[in-house]
Amino acid sequence: MRYVRELSNRNRISCDTVRNSTAEMQEDHHTFKFVFKGQQDYLMAKRKVSIFPDSFLFLPPGTNYTSIVDSYDPVDVFSVSVSANFLSDFHNSYYSSTDLLLAAPEASNQVPEIMESFYPFSGDMRFTVMHLYQRLIEGEADELLINEYLHHCLLNFYRIRGREINSRMERLGALKASTRQELFKRLILAKEFISNNYNKKFNLNDVARFSCLSVNHLLRTFKEAYGISPYQFLTQVRLDRAKYFLEHTDYQVAYTSMLVGFESVSSFIRVFKSTFNVTPLKYKNLSSIKKPC
């Protein structure tokens, strides 16, 4: 289904099903990019971010990027864009006291600076976006309802951002706030590199070089910020991708193991079972039972 709609307040939503597509674009809104099925890559200068159904990307206005879908299978993409005024009003109401808002409801035109990055697509954010998408395909969403959903998207995003960025940044040992911010930006690059290359062979030197950190500095600060090591994060990403393939494709366990980067099927089965308390084959069979007829 292809759907594009711009509201009277300049908020915008769009969804499409794409195959083998490359498009150069510039973002003019604060935009959330989702993928419901498949994979979409974004190239921003020398930086690449890959989005899967378990993650979403935030892009601020002015971002130049190339969107790439390299797949013969259909990839379902969904975008939610909010105007500067809508985000500024939300930001003001989110951080200001009730007394201040009543005294001057439109006192602040502040638009927060939010770096482009990817975030986990789960919990309330997934619930809100999927409900909005369902209303759209059923033709039941008027402008008022859509804006309510967009408000809840921002609310969920601020909570995710607080958890994934602000609180993690505070865990870093650097004394200066500016140093913590710069260090965390480099850790985000490390996280993106691992997530984008989860099914390829690379080593710690590759990750450290990409994020402009020494190996030992990377190991220490990554653990401080995320509570797990780079290798543990890589394993987590591989298992999440494996779950998606087991749920949504006909791939056999052995092929899935190879596809997500495990060196042996036995290692994949052992790690999967120790993490989810079920073997990959049993998980696949249970997922097929739960699918609607």
C-alpha positions as CSV (number, residue, x, y, z in Angstrom):
1,M,0.0,0.0,0.0
2,R,1.4,3.4,-1.0
3,Y,0.1,6.3,1.2
4,V,1.3,9.9,1.6
5,R,-0.6,12.5,3.6
6,E,0.4,16.0,4.8
7,L,-1.7,17.5,7.5
8,S,-2.7,21.2,7.8
9,N,0.0,21.7,10.5
10,R,2.6,20.3,8.1
11,N,3.0,17.0,9.9
12,R,3.3,14.2,7.4
13,I,3.0,10.4,7.2
14,S,3.8,8.0,4.4
15,C,4.1,4.3,3.8
16,D,5.1,2.3,0.8
17,T,6.2,-1.2,-0.3
18,V,9.6,-1.0,-2.1
19,R,11.9,-3.3,-4.1
20,N,15.4,-2.5,-5.3
21,S,15.3,1.2,-4.9
22,T,17.9,3.9,-4.5
23,A,16.9,7.6,-3.8
24,E,18.9,10.6,-2.8
25,M,17.0,12.8,-0.4
26,Q,17.1,15.7,2.0
27,E,15.0,15.7,5.1
28,D,12.9,18.9,5.8
29,H,11.1,17.6,8.9
30,H,11.9,15.8,12.1
31,T,11.4,12.3,10.8
32,F,11.1,8.7,12.2
33,K,11.9,5.9,9.7
34,F,10.5,2.5,10.3
35,V,10.7,-0.9,8.4
36,F,7.9,-3.4,9.1
37,K,9.4,-6.1,6.8
38,G,12.9,-6.4,5.3
39,Q,15.8,-4.0,5.6
40,Q,16.4,-0.4,4.5
41,D,19.9,1.3,4.5
42,Y,20.6,5.0,4.9
43,L,23.9,6.5,3.8
44,M,24.8,9.8,5.4
45,A,28.2,11.1,4.2
46,K,30.6,8.3,5.3
47,R,28.0,6.9,7.7
48,K,25.7,4.0,7.1
49,V,22.7,3.0,9.2
50,S,20.7,-0.1,8.5
51,I,17.1,-0.3,9.8
52,F,15.3,-3.6,10.5
53,P,11.9,-4.3,12.0
54,D,13.4,-4.2,15.5
55,S,14.8,-0.7,15.1
56,F,13.9,2.8,13.9
57,L,15.9,5.8,12.7
58,F,15.5,9.5,13.7
59,L,16.5,12.1,11.2
60,P,16.6,15.9,11.9
61,P,15.8,18.5,9.3
62,G,18.6,19.2,6.9
63,T,19.9,15.6,6.8
64,N,21.1,14.6,3.4
65,Y,21.0,10.9,2.8
66,T,20.7,8.1,0.3
67,S,17.9,5.6,0.9
68,I,18.7,2.1,-0.4
69,V,16.5,-1.0,-0.5
70,D,18.5,-3.9,-2.0
71,S,15.9,-6.7,-2.2
72,Y,13.7,-8.4,-4.7
73,D,11.3,-9.3,-1.8
74,P,9.0,-6.4,-0.8
75,V,10.2,-4.2,2.0
76,D,7.5,-2.3,3.9
77,V,8.6,1.2,4.9
78,F,6.8,3.7,7.1
79,S,7.7,7.4,7.9
80,V,6.3,9.7,10.5
81,S,7.4,13.4,10.1
82,V,6.6,16.3,12.5
83,S,7.1,20.0,11.8
84,A,9.4,22.2,13.8
85,N,6.4,24.0,15.4
86,F,4.8,20.7,16.5
87,L,8.0,19.4,18.0
88,S,8.8,22.7,19.7
89,D,5.3,22.8,21.3
90,F,5.7,19.2,22.5
91,H,9.2,19.9,23.8
92,N,8.0,22.9,25.7
93,S,5.0,21.1,27.2
94,Y,7.2,18.0,28.1
95,Y,9.7,20.0,30.1
96,S,7.8,23.0,31.4
97,S,5.7,23.1,34.6
98,T,1.9,23.4,34.4
99,D,2.0,26.9,35.9
100,L,4.4,28.1,33.3
101,L,2.4,26.6,30.5
102,L,-0.8,28.3,31.7
103,A,0.9,31.6,32.0
104,A,2.5,31.5,28.6
105,P,1.3,28.5,26.6
106,E,3.3,29.6,23.5
107,A,6.3,31.2,25.3
108,S,9.0,28.9,23.8
109,N,9.8,28.2,20.2
110,Q,12.7,26.1,21.2
111,V,13.5,23.2,18.9
112,P,15.7,20.6,20.6
113,E,18.9,19.4,18.9
114,I,18.5,15.7,18.4
115,M,21.3,13.8,16.7
116,E,20.4,11.3,14.0
117,S,20.6,7.8,15.4
118,F,18.7,4.5,15.5
119,Y,16.7,3.2,18.5
120,P,14.9,0.0,19.5
121,F,11.5,-0.3,18.0
122,S,9.6,-2.0,20.8
123,G,7.2,-1.5,23.7
124,D,4.9,1.5,23.6
125,M,6.5,3.0,20.5
126,R,5.8,-0.1,18.5
127,F,2.3,-0.3,19.9
128,T,1.5,3.3,18.9
129,V,3.1,3.2,15.4
130,M,1.4,-0.2,14.5
131,H,-2.0,1.1,15.7
132,L,-1.6,4.2,13.6
133,Y,-0.6,2.1,10.6
134,Q,-3.6,-0.1,11.1
135,R,-6.0,2.8,11.3
136,L,-4.5,4.2,8.1
137,I,-4.9,1.0,6.1
138,E,-8.5,0.6,7.4
139,G,-9.3,4.2,6.3
140,E,-10.3,5.2,9.8
141,A,-7.8,8.0,10.7
142,D,-8.9,11.6,10.4
143,E,-6.5,14.5,11.0
144,L,-7.3,14.9,14.7
145,L,-6.7,11.3,15.4
146,I,-3.4,11.2,13.4
147,N,-2.1,14.2,15.4
148,E,-2.9,12.4,18.6
149,Y,-0.9,9.4,17.5
150,L,2.0,11.7,16.5
151,H,1.9,13.3,20.0
152,H,2.2,9.8,21.5
153,C,5.0,8.9,19.1
154,L,7.0,11.9,20.4
155,L,6.1,11.0,24.0
156,N,7.4,7.5,23.5
157,F,10.4,8.7,21.6
158,Y,11.4,11.1,24.4
159,R,11.2,8.3,26.9
160,I,13.3,6.0,24.7
161,R,15.8,8.9,24.1
162,G,16.0,9.5,27.8
163,R,16.7,5.8,28.4
164,E,18.9,5.1,25.4
165,I,21.0,8.3,25.3
166,N,20.7,10.7,28.3
167,S,20.9,8.1,31.1
168,R,23.6,6.1,29.3
169,M,25.6,9.2,28.7
170,E,25.6,10.0,32.4
171,R,27.2,6.6,33.2
172,L,30.4,7.7,31.4
173,G,33.2,8.6,33.7
174,A,34.2,11.9,31.9
175,L,33.7,14.9,34.1
176,K,32.8,17.5,31.5
177,A,29.3,17.3,29.9
178,S,30.8,18.2,26.5
179,T,33.3,15.3,26.8
180,R,30.6,12.8,27.7
181,Q,28.5,14.0,24.7
182,E,31.4,13.6,22.3
183,L,32.4,10.3,23.7
184,F,28.8,9.0,23.5
185,K,28.6,10.1,19.8
186,R,31.6,7.9,19.1
187,L,30.0,5.0,21.0
188,I,26.9,5.4,18.9
189,L,29.1,5.0,15.8
190,A,30.6,1.8,17.3
191,K,27.1,0.5,18.0
192,E,26.0,1.3,14.4
193,F,29.0,-0.4,13.0
194,I,28.3,-3.6,14.9
195,S,24.6,-3.5,14.0
196,N,25.3,-2.9,10.3
197,N,28.0,-5.6,10.0
198,Y,26.5,-8.2,12.3
199,N,26.7,-10.9,9.6
200,K,30.3,-10.1,8.5
201,K,33.7,-10.9,9.9
202,F,35.3,-8.0,11.7
203,N,37.4,-7.4,14.9
204,L,37.6,-4.9,17.7
205,N,40.2,-2.9,15.8
206,D,37.7,-2.3,13.0
207,V,35.1,-1.1,15.4
208,A,37.6,1.1,17.3
209,R,38.9,2.6,14.1
210,F,35.5,3.4,12.8
211,S,34.5,5.1,16.1
212,C,37.8,6.9,16.5
213,L,38.6,5.3,19.9
214,S,41.4,3.0,21.1
215,V,40.5,-0.6,21.6
216,N,40.7,-0.5,25.4
217,H,38.9,2.9,25.6
218,L,36.1,1.4,23.4
219,L,35.9,-1.7,25.6
220,R,35.7,0.3,28.9
221,T,33.3,3.0,27.8
222,F,31.0,0.8,25.8
223,K,30.5,-1.4,28.9
224,E,29.9,1.7,31.0
225,A,27.3,3.1,28.7
226,Y,25.4,0.0,27.6
227,G,26.1,-2.5,30.4
228,I,27.4,-5.1,28.0
229,S,30.6,-5.6,26.0
230,P,30.7,-5.0,22.2
231,Y,30.9,-8.8,21.7
232,Q,27.8,-9.3,23.8
233,F,26.0,-6.6,21.8
234,L,27.0,-8.3,18.6
235,T,25.5,-11.6,19.9
236,Q,22.4,-9.8,20.9
237,V,21.9,-8.3,17.4
238,R,22.6,-11.7,15.7
239,L,20.0,-13.4,17.9
240,D,17.4,-10.6,17.3
241,R,17.9,-11.0,13.5
242,A,17.7,-14.8,13.8
243,K,14.4,-14.5,15.6
244,Y,13.0,-12.4,12.8
245,F,14.1,-14.8,10.1
246,L,12.8,-17.8,12.1
247,E,9.4,-16.0,12.5
248,H,9.0,-14.5,9.0
249,T,10.8,-16.7,6.5
250,D,11.0,-20.4,5.5
251,Y,14.8,-20.4,6.1
252,Q,16.1,-23.5,7.8
253,V,17.9,-23.3,11.1
254,A,21.3,-24.0,9.5
255,Y,20.8,-21.3,6.8
256,T,19.6,-18.8,9.4
257,S,22.7,-19.5,11.5
258,M,24.9,-18.7,8.6
259,L,22.9,-15.7,7.6
260,V,23.3,-14.0,10.9
261,G,27.0,-14.6,11.2
262,F,27.4,-17.6,13.5
263,E,30.4,-19.7,12.6
264,S,28.7,-23.0,13.4
265,V,25.1,-24.3,13.7
266,S,25.9,-26.0,17.0
267,S,27.1,-22.7,18.5
268,F,24.0,-20.9,17.2
269,I,21.7,-23.5,18.7
270,R,23.5,-23.4,22.1
271,V,23.5,-19.6,22.4
272,F,19.9,-19.3,21.2
273,K,18.7,-21.9,23.7
274,S,20.7,-20.4,26.6
275,T,19.2,-17.0,25.8
276,F,15.6,-17.8,25.1
277,N,15.2,-21.2,26.8
278,V,14.1,-22.8,23.5
279,T,15.9,-24.2,20.5
280,P,15.7,-22.3,17.2
281,L,13.7,-25.1,15.6
282,K,11.1,-25.2,18.3
283,Y,10.9,-21.4,18.3
284,K,10.3,-21.5,14.5
285,N,7.6,-24.2,14.9
286,L,5.9,-22.2,17.7
287,S,6.0,-19.0,15.6
288,S,4.4,-20.8,12.6
289,I,1.5,-22.0,14.9
290,K,0.8,-18.5,16.1
291,K,0.6,-17.0,12.5
292,P,-2.9,-16.2,11.4
293,C,-4.3,-18.5,8.7
